[in-house]
Amino acid sequence: MLFEQIFLMINLYVWKIQMLAHQLKKISLQRMYSMTAIYLPVIINRTITKFNLVELVIEVSN
């Protein structure tokens, strides 16, 4: 469940980056994928941190 949500969020971000690149059309395909590669770890970290905070709040409330 958790990994499915993370995977969906990652796909959404990748899609957003691709759409941006497509709209600009100045960005080459190579640069688009390097952008995705650069932002992916950041997105994963943020997503995991978000879920960890949620889990922490649930534990504290219990």
C-alpha positions in Angstrom: 0.0 0.0 0.0 2.7 2.5 1.1 5.0 1.6 -1.9 2.1 1.8 -4.3 1.3 5.3 -3.1 5.0 6.3 -3.4 5.2 4.7 -6.9 2.1 6.6 -8.0 3.5 9.9 -6.6 6.8 9.3 -8.4 5.0 8.6 -11.7 3.0 11.8 -11.2 6.1 13.9 -10.7 7.9 12.3 -13.6 4.8 13.0 -15.8 4.7 16.6 -14.6 8.4 17.0 -15.5 7.8 15.4 -18.9 4.8 17.7 -19.6 6.8 20.8 -18.6 9.6 19.7 -20.9 7.1 19.0 -23.7 5.5 22.4 -23.3 8.8 24.3 -23.4 10.2 22.2 -26.3 13.5 23.9 -25.7 14.5 21.2 -23.3 16.0 18.2 -25.0 15.0 14.6 -24.1 18.3 14.0 -22.5 18.0 17.0 -20.2 14.4 16.0 -19.3 15.6 12.6 -18.1 18.5 14.1 -16.2 16.1 16.4 -14.5 13.9 13.4 -13.6 17.0 11.6 -12.3 18.1 14.6 -10.2 14.6 15.2 -8.6 13.7 11.5 -8.1 15.7 10.9 -4.9 14.4 14.2 -3.5 10.8 13.3 -4.3 11.4 9.8 -2.7 12.9 11.3 0.4 10.1 13.8 0.8 7.5 11.2 0.3 9.0 8.8 2.8 9.5 11.6 5.3 5.9 12.6 4.9 4.7 9.0 5.5 7.1 8.6 8.5 5.7 11.8 10.0 2.1 10.5 9.6 3.1 7.2 11.2 4.7 9.0 14.1 1.6 11.2 14.7 -0.5 8.0 14.6 1.8 6.3 17.2 1.8 9.4 19.5 -2.0 9.8 19.3 -2.4 6.1 20.3 
